[in-house]
């Protein structure tokens, strides 16, 4: 389950993460698995449930560029 689902809080992921998978709730009230790609964006939002995923900053305080 995405712990931030419906709370307005973002789920933080590592700065080098390229994509995430969202399934909504872990029970029967979830949604089909969707894969969201960050590309050059620091955050992505699931178009089913609205859950937001945010890449954490690297040590310098800036988002790490993904090649």
Long-range contacts (C-beta under 8 A, 24 or more apart in sequence): 1-25, 1-26, 1-27, 1-30, 2-46, 2-49, 2-51, 4-51, 4-52, 5-49, 5-50, 5-51, 6-49, 6-50, 6-51, 9-52, 10-43, 10-52, 10-53, 10-54, 11-51, 11-52, 11-53, 11-54, 12-53, 12-54, 12-55, 12-56, 13-53, 13-54, 13-55, 13-56, 14-55, 14-56, 15-55, 15-56, 15-57, 15-58, 15-63, 15-64, 16-64, 16-66, 17-55, 18-66, 20-44, 20-53, 22-46, 22-48, 22-49, 22-51, 22-53, 24-48, 24-49, 24-51, 25-49, 38-66, 39-66, 40-65
